[in-house]
Amino acid sequence: MPRFNTWIEINPEALRSNYTLFRNLIGGTVKLCAVVKANAYGHGIVLTAKLLHDMGIDFFAVHSLEEALILKQSGYNLPILIMGYVLLDHLESVVDNQFRIVTYNKETVREVGKIAQSKSLTAFLHFKLETGTNRQGIHPGEIKSFFELAQQYNNLQIEGVYTHFANIEDTTNHKYAGNQLAVFKDCTSKLEENCGKIPIKHTACSAAALLFPSSYFDMVRVGISLYGMWPSRETFLSYKMEHDCDEDEEIIKPVLSWKTRISQVKEIAKGSFIGYGCTYRTTTDSKIAVLPIGYSDGYDRKLSNNGHVLIGGQRAPIRGRICMNITLVDVTHIPDVKVEDEVVLIGKQGKEEISADHLAGLVGTINYEILSRINPNIPRIISS
């Protein structure tokens, strides 16, 4: 295995286990779409997409045209759905590459229609229905006019209609999500009566896929939980109650570990300040390990004097401020620490574990942010 100062390890067996869980949940007739936006939630879009492609994934979903092109250039011929906005000047690339595009502006429909017609190519649209999140989307009262506009262009195919839940993850009371689902069902039913069959209706995110079979329709879009993370504590509790699982039973398995190496070990006298701002002062003679990792790598600065790493199977507390490229940890209590020893930032070492959820709790955010902010330039490799 190549050696790096800092690297991400991806566990393909954990990914396969999560993939299999969702395949079994949704059944054989529902498409499984892997959301690989934000560098596959920090896991590495190219590496992760290859693993999922080989497992038999049906669809990819990304945020941007740039991400779609990365997948296309990597040789994956599966349908790729661009869920974010694409500039009108860039829509020709969407049509040329046969990407699916989420559409909620009539300007986009017209421009894609003209381009597809001029090139005699089919363009694939997915209309996003606004049901209660009030982000990007089309109001139910307006979506029929979008269908009618698209149907004016012979080369446009309305491949899908979908929505996104606003409050399915943050609560164990799913009434609001149920209302959104009812709006979606009512609207798409009327559309199909008036405008024809919609090939792919989709609403389910990770939480919905785990909790609500009624949300599956023709495809589910699984993001964070495909990578072994629960969307929220509430989703975890709801799933455990619904399926009568043991508290310690591992349902989904974390796929990512984040590691670095010690670049220096130094002795620090009692009463010495450590790092910028003199925010930590030693109370005893101490041994400090220098790590070549910092906030430019996505290691949150709010972990300063707050978090731990794993060295030699033990927790080593962070001392002083996390720098742009350097973090300092106390290894006074850990024997035989030496330069280039492996350090775990996220993952397991011996009997200890530091999870993305734990780090998120320390800095006041969610596991999504902890993972997706990991610098994409850090190498991603398959774990041995």
C-alpha positions in Angstrom: 0.0 0.0 0.0 1.4 3.5 -0.9 2.4 5.6 2.1 1.1 9.1 2.7 1.3 11.7 5.4 -2.5 11.8 5.5 -5.0 9.6 3.8 -8.5 8.3 3.7 -9.2 4.5 3.7 -12.4 3.2 2.2 -13.7 -0.2 3.3 -15.4 -1.9 0.3 -16.9 -4.6 2.5 -18.7 -2.0 4.6 -19.9 -0.3 1.5 -21.2 -3.5 0.1 -22.9 -4.4 3.3 -24.8 -1.0 3.2 -25.5 -1.4 -0.5 -27.0 -4.9 0.2 -29.1 -3.5 3.1 -30.8 -1.0 0.9 -31.2 -3.4 -2.0 -33.0 -5.8 0.3 -35.1 -3.0 1.7 -36.4 -1.6 -1.6 -36.7 -4.9 -3.5 -35.8 -5.8 -7.0 -38.1 -3.5 -9.0 -37.1 -0.2 -7.4 -34.0 1.6 -8.8 -31.2 2.4 -6.3 -29.6 5.8 -6.9 -26.3 6.5 -5.2 -25.9 10.2 -4.3 -22.2 10.9 -4.8 -22.2 14.7 -4.6 -19.7 16.6 -2.4 -16.9 14.1 -3.4 -19.2 11.2 -2.4 -19.7 12.8 1.0 -15.9 13.1 1.4 -15.3 9.4 0.5 -13.9 10.2 -3.0 -16.3 10.3 -6.0 -14.2 8.3 -8.5 -13.2 5.5 -6.1 -16.6 5.2 -4.5 -18.4 5.3 -7.8 -16.3 2.5 -9.2 -17.1 0.3 -6.2 -20.8 1.1 -6.4 -20.8 0.6 -10.2 -19.2 -2.9 -9.8 -21.8 -3.7 -7.1 -24.7 -3.0 -9.6 -25.9 0.5 -8.7 -28.6 1.7 -11.1 -28.2 5.5 -11.0 -25.8 8.2 -9.8 -26.9 11.6 -8.5 -24.5 14.6 -8.3 -24.9 18.3 -7.5 -23.0 19.9 -10.4 -22.2 19.5 -14.0 -18.5 19.3 -13.0 -19.2 16.3 -10.8 -21.2 14.6 -13.6 -18.3 15.1 -16.0 -15.9 13.5 -13.5 -18.0 10.4 -13.5 -18.5 10.4 -17.3 -14.7 10.8 -17.8 -14.1 7.9 -15.5 -16.0 5.6 -17.9 -19.3 5.0 -16.0 -22.2 4.8 -18.5 -25.0 4.7 -15.9 -27.6 7.5 -15.9 -26.3 10.5 -14.0 -28.8 12.9 -12.5 -27.5 16.5 -11.9 -29.6 17.8 -8.9 -28.1 21.3 -8.7 -28.4 24.3 -11.0 -26.6 24.3 -14.3 -26.0 27.6 -16.1 -27.9 28.1 -19.3 -24.6 28.5 -21.2 -23.5 25.0 -20.0 -26.6 23.1 -20.9 -25.2 21.9 -24.2 -22.7 19.8 -22.3 -25.7 18.2 -20.4 -27.4 17.3 -23.6 -24.2 16.1 -25.3 -23.4 13.7 -22.4 -27.0 12.5 -22.0 -27.0 13.6 -18.3 -30.3 13.8 -16.6 -31.0 17.3 -15.2 -33.3 18.5 -12.4 -35.4 21.3 -13.7 -37.4 24.0 -11.9 -37.0 27.0 -14.2 -38.8 27.3 -17.5 -35.7 29.1 -18.9 -33.9 25.8 -18.5 -36.7 23.8 -20.2 -36.7 26.0 -23.2 -32.9 26.1 -23.6 -32.5 22.3 -23.2 -35.4 21.8 -25.7 -33.7 24.0 -28.3 -30.3 22.4 -27.9 -31.7 18.9 -28.0 -33.8 19.7 -31.1 -30.8 21.3 -32.9 -28.7 18.2 -32.2 -31.4 15.6 -32.8 -30.6 14.2 -29.3 -32.9 13.2 -26.5 -32.6 15.3 -23.3 -33.9 13.9 -20.0 -35.7 16.1 -17.5 -36.5 15.5 -13.9 -39.0 18.1 -12.5 -38.6 18.8 -8.8 -41.9 19.3 -7.1 -42.1 21.7 -4.1 -44.0 20.0 -1.3 -42.8 21.8 1.8 -39.1 22.2 1.9 -39.3 25.5 0.0 -35.8 25.3 -1.5 -35.5 24.8 -5.3 -38.6 23.4 -6.8 -41.9 23.9 -8.7 -45.1 24.7 -6.9 -47.8 22.0 -7.4 -50.0 24.6 -9.0 -47.4 25.4 -11.7 -46.0 22.0 -12.6 -48.6 21.2 -15.2 -47.5 24.2 -17.2 -43.9 22.8 -17.1 -45.1 19.5 -18.5 -47.0 21.3 -21.3 -43.9 23.4 -22.1 -41.6 20.4 -22.3 -44.1 18.6 -24.5 -43.7 21.3 -27.1 -40.2 19.9 -27.8 -40.1 16.6 -29.5 -36.6 15.8 -28.1 -37.4 16.3 -24.5 -38.2 13.3 -22.3 -39.8 13.9 -18.9 -38.1 11.0 -17.2 -38.9 11.8 -13.6 -40.6 13.9 -11.0 -39.4 14.0 -7.5 -39.4 15.9 -4.2 -37.3 16.1 -1.0 -38.4 15.8 2.6 -37.9 18.7 4.9 -38.2 17.1 8.3 -37.9 13.4 8.0 -34.6 13.2 9.8 -34.8 15.6 12.7 -37.8 14.1 14.5 -39.6 10.9 15.4 -42.9 12.6 14.6 -43.2 12.2 10.8 -46.5 14.0 10.3 -44.9 16.7 8.2 -43.2 14.2 6.0 -46.5 12.4 5.6 -48.1 15.6 4.5 -45.4 16.1 1.9 -45.8 12.6 0.6 -49.6 13.1 0.3 -49.0 16.3 -1.8 -46.6 14.4 -4.0 -48.9 11.5 -4.6 -51.9 13.8 -5.3 -49.9 16.0 -7.7 -48.2 13.2 -9.6 -51.5 11.2 -9.9 -53.2 14.2 -11.6 -50.2 14.8 -13.8 -50.2 11.2 -15.1 -54.0 11.5 -15.7 -53.5 14.6 -17.8 -50.0 14.4 -19.2 -49.1 10.8 -19.4 -47.0 8.2 -17.5 -44.0 9.5 -15.4 -41.3 6.8 -15.8 -39.4 7.5 -12.5 -41.1 9.0 -9.5 -38.8 9.4 -6.5 -39.0 10.9 -3.0 -36.9 8.7 -0.7 -33.6 10.0 0.8 -31.6 7.8 3.3 -34.0 8.3 6.2 -37.1 7.7 4.1 -35.5 4.6 2.6 -34.8 3.2 6.0 -38.2 4.1 7.5 -40.9 4.4 4.9 -41.5 1.9 2.1 -44.4 4.1 1.0 -41.9 6.6 -0.2 -40.0 4.3 -2.5 -42.0 4.7 -5.8 -39.7 3.9 -8.7 -36.3 4.9 -7.3 -34.7 5.9 -4.0 -31.8 8.3 -3.6 -29.4 7.1 -0.8 -26.6 9.4 0.3 -25.2 9.5 3.9 -26.4 6.1 4.9 -24.9 4.3 2.0 -21.6 5.4 3.6 -22.6 4.0 6.9 -23.8 7.1 8.7 -27.2 7.6 10.3 -28.9 10.8 9.0 -29.7 11.6 12.6 -30.2 10.1 16.0 -33.9 10.3 15.5 -33.6 8.1 12.4 -31.5 5.6 14.3 -34.1 5.4 17.1 -37.0 5.1 14.7 -35.4 2.3 12.7 -34.4 0.4 15.9 -38.0 0.6 17.2 -39.6 -0.3 13.9 -37.3 -3.3 13.4 -36.9 -4.4 17.1 -33.1 -4.3 16.8 -30.7 -4.7 19.7 -29.2 -1.4 20.9 -25.6 -2.5 20.0 -26.5 -4.2 16.7 -24.6 -2.6 13.8 -27.2 -2.0 11.0 -25.1 0.2 8.7 -21.3 0.2 8.7 -19.0 3.3 8.4 -17.1 3.1 5.2 -14.4 5.8 5.8 -11.4 6.0 8.1 -9.2 9.1 8.2 -5.6 8.7 9.2 -2.3 10.6 9.4 1.2 10.0 10.8 3.3 11.6 13.5 5.8 14.0 12.0 7.7 14.8 15.2 7.8 13.9 18.9 9.1 16.5 21.4 9.5 17.0 25.1 7.8 20.0 26.6 8.6 21.3 30.1 6.0 22.0 32.7 4.4 25.4 32.4 5.1 25.7 28.6 2.5 27.2 26.2 1.6 25.2 23.2 0.5 26.6 19.8 -0.9 29.9 18.5 -2.5 32.2 21.1 -1.0 30.3 24.0 -4.4 28.7 24.6 -2.9 25.6 26.4 -0.2 25.5 29.1 1.3 22.2 30.3 0.8 21.3 33.9 3.5 18.6 33.9 6.5 17.8 31.8 4.8 16.5 28.7 5.5 14.6 25.4 3.8 16.2 22.4 3.3 14.6 19.0 3.1 16.9 15.9 0.6 15.8 13.2 0.7 17.1 9.6 -3.0 17.8 9.5 -5.0 20.9 10.0 -8.1 22.9 9.2 -7.1 23.3 5.5 -7.5 19.5 5.3 -11.0 19.8 6.8 -10.1 19.0 10.4 -12.3 21.4 12.2 -10.5 24.2 14.2 -13.2 24.0 16.9 -11.6 20.7 17.9 -8.8 22.8 19.4 -8.3 21.8 23.1 -11.5 19.8 22.6 -11.0 16.6 20.6 -8.8 13.5 20.6 -7.0 11.3 18.1 -6.0 7.6 18.5 -2.4 6.6 18.8 -1.3 3.2 19.9 -4.9 2.3 20.6 -5.3 5.1 23.1 -6.9 8.5 23.0 -4.4 11.4 22.7 -6.0 14.8 23.5 -5.5 17.8 21.2 -3.4 20.5 22.8 -3.6 24.2 21.7 -5.1 25.5 18.5 -5.4 23.4 15.4 -3.4 25.2 12.7 -3.8 25.3 8.9 -1.6 22.3 8.4 -0.6 21.1 11.9 -2.2 19.6 15.0 -0.5 19.0 18.3 -1.5 16.1 20.7 -0.4 15.0 24.1 1.1 11.5 24.1 2.7 11.7 27.6 0.7 8.7 28.7 1.3 6.6 25.6 4.5 4.5 25.6 6.9 4.0 22.7 5.5 6.7 20.5 7.7 7.5 17.5 7.9 9.4 14.2 5.6 8.0 11.5 3.4 6.1 13.8 -0.2 5.8 12.5 -2.7 8.2 13.9 -6.5 7.8 13.5 -8.7 10.9 13.2 -11.9 9.1 12.3 -12.2 5.3 12.7 -11.0 2.5 14.9 -7.7 1.6 16.5 -7.5 -1.3 18.9 -10.6 -1.1 21.2 -11.1 2.6 20.7 -13.1 4.5 18.0 -13.7 8.1 17.0 -16.7 8.5 14.8 -17.8 11.3 12.6 -20.8 11.6 14.8 -18.6 12.1 17.8 -16.6 14.9 16.1 -19.8 16.5 14.9 -21.1 16.6 18.5 -17.9 18.3 19.7 -18.0 21.1 17.2 -21.8 21.6 17.0 -22.5 20.3 13.5 -23.7 17.1 11.8 -21.8 14.1 10.4 -22.5 15.2 6.8 -20.4 18.3 7.3 -17.5 16.5 9.1 -17.2 14.1 6.1 -17.9 16.4 3.1 -15.4 19.0 4.2 -12.5 16.6 4.1 -10.1 18.1 1.6 -10.6 16.3 -1.8 -6.9 16.4 -2.5 -6.2 13.9 0.4 -5.6 10.5 -1.2 -8.4 8.0 -1.0 -7.4 4.3 -1.0 -9.0 0.9 -0.5 -8.3 -0.3 3.0 -6.1 -3.4 3.3 
